[in-house]
Amino acid sequence: MAAIDSLPPLRDVIATHELSAKKALGQNFLLDLNLTAKIARQAGNLAGSDVLEIGPGPGGLTRGLLAEGARRVLSIEKDDRCLPVLDEIAAAYPGRFSYIHGDALQVDPLAHLTPPIRVAANLPYNIGTELLIRWLTPPQWPPFWESLTLMFQREVAERITAKPGTNHYGRLAILAQWRADAKIVMDLPPQAFTPPPKVSSAVVHLTALPEPRYPADLKVLERVTAAAFGQRRKMLRASLKSLSPQIEDILNAVGIPPTERAEQVDIEHFCALARALATA
């Protein structure tokens, strides 16, 4: 395996610092530096961007991002066992890498980043979806990030990129694709990780749209999709009746048959429904 920098191979790093992956932290380490560099390349041209990384662990993706030319990388790491490794990376890339020791769900990194900003991470499985939803629902749009390049369990990746009429289509697909272009750009088998997880993984790349694809109030749209997919086997006239006593008339007015089920309705019609309910 070709070296991407002057630092030791990841297996040696893990052995030296006695870094066994912790299930409680959702850790599964990628040890192939060629693979982490390939993931970094999915984030696009990094030369003019700061990159935010969550959960660097032993620093495989961190080193990939730096080797691929990121202007600067800021990582957030909760596991204090990994900090000596990150110090070594900082010494090897002076002025281009720093980290915050803390919980990504509680730390606000924006004061430490300069736009344009991209996010790239092999996300800890136990907080990945929550972080994505936070990044997709900021108070202001467009968000602080230009793109997200994120590793998820394959099933979560399919939920993000699903199309209407498929089993994985639901609230997460609508939220992600309403405000971003989302696509799966890599698949990774369990054997790529140490320890191997029970499921396959995938990298999803999301590019923020300048404005949402269709006009709608976020909170109304979330309320509509929660009701619709909370009872996804029911017809919409039944699953949405709690939102308005005139729900059948409203559905007809925006071009949705009241007998339709949630998974058959595309994002444009969900947004039209949200607008109609907001003014009803």
C-alpha positions in Angstrom: 0.0 0.0 0.0 1.4 3.4 -1.0 2.0 5.9 1.8 0.0 9.1 1.6 2.2 11.0 4.1 5.3 10.5 6.4 3.2 9.2 9.3 3.0 5.5 10.2 0.5 3.0 8.8 -2.8 3.1 10.7 -2.4 -0.5 12.1 0.9 0.7 13.7 -0.8 3.8 15.0 -3.6 1.8 16.6 -1.1 -0.7 18.1 1.2 2.0 19.5 -1.6 3.9 21.1 -3.7 0.8 22.1 -6.8 2.1 20.3 -9.4 -0.6 20.2 -12.7 0.6 18.7 -15.4 1.2 21.4 -18.9 0.1 20.6 -20.3 2.7 23.0 -18.8 5.4 20.9 -20.1 3.9 17.6 -16.5 3.4 16.4 -15.5 1.3 13.4 -12.0 2.2 12.1 -11.0 2.3 8.5 -7.3 1.2 8.2 -6.6 1.4 4.5 -5.2 4.9 3.8 -5.7 4.4 0.1 -9.4 3.9 0.9 -9.6 6.9 3.2 -8.0 9.1 0.5 -10.6 7.8 -2.0 -13.4 8.8 0.4 -11.7 12.3 0.7 -11.7 12.7 -3.0 -15.5 12.3 -3.0 -15.7 15.6 -1.2 -14.4 17.4 -4.4 -11.6 19.9 -4.7 -10.7 20.8 -1.1 -7.8 23.2 -1.9 -9.8 26.3 -1.2 -12.0 24.9 1.7 -11.9 24.3 5.4 -13.1 20.8 6.2 -15.0 19.9 9.4 -14.6 16.2 10.4 -16.5 14.4 13.1 -15.0 11.5 15.0 -11.5 11.2 13.4 -10.5 8.3 15.6 -7.0 7.2 14.6 -7.0 9.8 11.8 -7.3 7.8 8.6 -9.8 10.1 6.9 -8.1 13.1 8.5 -4.9 12.2 6.8 -6.8 11.5 3.5 -8.4 14.9 3.6 -5.0 16.6 4.3 -3.2 14.6 1.6 -5.9 15.5 -0.9 -5.1 19.2 -0.3 -7.7 20.5 2.1 -6.8 24.1 3.1 -7.4 23.2 6.7 -9.1 20.4 8.6 -10.8 20.8 12.0 -11.8 17.6 13.7 -14.1 17.0 16.7 -13.1 14.0 18.8 -14.8 12.8 22.0 -12.4 9.9 22.7 -9.5 11.2 24.7 -7.4 8.1 23.8 -7.2 9.5 20.2 -5.8 12.8 21.2 -2.1 11.9 21.1 -2.6 10.5 17.6 -4.2 13.8 16.5 -1.3 15.7 18.0 1.0 13.7 15.8 -1.1 14.6 12.7 -1.0 18.3 13.7 2.8 18.2 14.0 3.0 16.6 10.5 0.7 19.2 8.9 1.6 22.4 10.7 -1.0 25.1 10.4 -3.4 22.9 8.5 -4.9 20.7 11.2 -6.4 21.2 14.6 -9.0 19.5 16.7 -11.6 20.1 19.4 -11.9 17.6 22.2 -15.6 17.3 22.8 -19.0 15.9 21.9 -20.0 16.8 18.3 -23.6 17.1 19.5 -22.6 19.8 21.9 -19.7 21.7 20.3 -20.2 24.6 17.9 -17.2 24.6 15.6 -18.1 27.6 13.4 -15.9 30.1 15.2 -12.9 27.9 14.3 -13.8 27.6 10.6 -13.5 30.0 7.6 -15.8 29.6 4.6 -16.1 28.0 2.2 -16.7 25.0 4.5 -17.2 21.3 3.6 -18.0 18.5 6.1 -16.5 15.1 5.6 -16.7 12.3 8.1 -16.9 8.6 8.9 -19.7 9.4 11.3 -20.1 7.4 14.5 -23.1 5.2 13.8 -24.9 6.3 17.0 -25.1 10.0 16.2 -24.9 10.1 12.4 -28.5 10.6 11.5 -29.0 13.2 14.3 -26.1 15.2 13.0 -27.3 15.1 9.4 -30.8 16.4 10.5 -29.2 19.2 12.4 -27.1 20.2 9.3 -30.2 20.1 7.2 -32.4 22.2 9.5 -30.4 25.3 10.5 -32.3 28.5 11.4 -31.0 30.1 8.1 -30.6 28.7 4.7 -28.2 28.3 2.9 -26.3 26.6 5.7 -22.7 27.1 6.8 -21.6 24.1 4.7 -21.3 23.8 0.9 -21.3 20.0 0.9 -21.5 17.0 3.2 -19.5 13.8 2.4 -20.6 11.3 5.1 -20.3 7.6 5.8 -23.5 5.9 7.0 -24.8 2.4 7.4 -26.0 1.4 3.9 -29.7 1.4 5.0 -29.4 5.0 6.2 -27.7 6.0 3.0 -30.6 4.5 1.0 -33.1 6.4 3.2 -31.4 9.7 2.4 -31.3 9.1 -1.4 -34.6 7.2 -1.8 -37.1 8.1 -4.5 -41.0 8.1 -4.2 -42.5 4.7 -4.5 -39.7 2.9 -2.9 -39.6 1.3 0.6 -36.8 3.5 1.9 -38.6 6.8 0.8 -39.7 8.8 3.9 -39.1 11.9 6.0 -35.3 11.7 5.8 -35.3 11.5 1.9 -37.7 14.5 1.7 -35.7 16.6 4.1 -32.4 15.9 2.5 -33.5 16.2 -1.1 -35.7 19.3 -0.5 -32.6 21.3 0.4 -29.7 19.4 -1.2 -28.6 17.2 -4.1 -27.9 13.8 -2.5 -26.3 10.7 -4.0 -24.5 7.6 -2.9 -20.9 7.8 -4.2 -19.2 4.8 -2.6 -20.1 1.4 -1.0 -18.0 -0.2 1.6 -18.3 -3.8 2.8 -18.0 -4.7 6.5 -14.5 -6.1 5.9 -13.2 -2.6 5.2 -13.5 -1.8 8.9 -11.9 -2.8 12.2 -13.9 -4.3 13.8 -16.2 -5.3 10.9 -19.8 -4.0 11.6 -22.7 -6.3 11.0 -23.9 -4.2 8.0 -22.5 -2.7 4.9 -21.7 1.1 4.7 -22.0 3.8 2.1 -20.7 7.3 1.5 -23.3 9.9 0.7 -22.4 13.2 -0.9 -24.9 16.1 -0.4 -24.5 19.5 -2.1 -26.5 22.3 -0.5 -28.9 24.1 -2.8 -28.9 27.9 -2.7 -32.5 27.7 -1.6 -34.9 24.8 -1.0 -36.2 23.0 -4.2 -39.8 24.2 -3.6 -41.1 26.8 -1.2 -42.5 25.6 2.1 -42.2 26.3 5.8 -39.8 23.8 7.4 -41.8 23.3 10.5 -45.1 22.8 8.6 -43.4 20.4 6.2 -41.9 18.4 9.1 -45.4 18.2 10.7 -47.0 17.0 7.4 -44.3 14.3 6.7 -44.4 13.2 10.4 -48.1 12.6 10.2 -48.0 11.0 6.7 -45.1 8.6 7.3 -46.1 7.9 11.0 -48.9 5.9 9.5 -47.5 5.2 6.1 -49.8 2.2 5.3 -52.9 4.4 5.7 -54.4 6.6 3.0 -53.5 10.2 3.4 -57.0 11.3 4.1 -56.8 9.1 7.2 -53.2 9.7 8.3 -53.5 13.5 7.9 -56.9 14.1 9.3 -55.5 15.4 12.5 -53.9 18.3 10.6 -57.2 19.8 9.2 -60.9 18.8 9.2 -60.9 19.8 5.5 -57.9 17.6 4.6 -59.6 15.8 1.7 -60.4 19.1 0.0 -56.9 20.4 0.6 -55.4 17.2 -0.8 -57.5 17.5 -3.9 -56.7 21.2 -4.3 -52.9 20.5 -4.5 -53.3 17.6 -6.8 -52.9 14.7 -4.4 -55.5 11.9 -4.4 -56.8 11.5 -0.9 -56.5 7.8 -1.3 -52.8 8.0 -2.0 -50.2 6.8 0.6 -47.3 8.8 1.8 -44.6 6.9 -0.1 -46.2 7.7 -3.5 -46.1 11.5 -3.0 -43.1 13.4 -4.3 -41.4 16.3 -2.6 -43.0 19.0 -4.8 -46.5 17.8 -3.8 -45.5 17.5 -0.1 -44.3 21.1 -0.3 -47.5 22.2 -2.0 -49.5 20.5 0.8 -47.4 22.2 3.5 -48.1 25.6 1.8 -51.8 25.0 1.6 -52.0 23.8 5.3 -50.0 26.9 6.4 -52.7 29.2 5.0 -55.8 27.0 5.7 
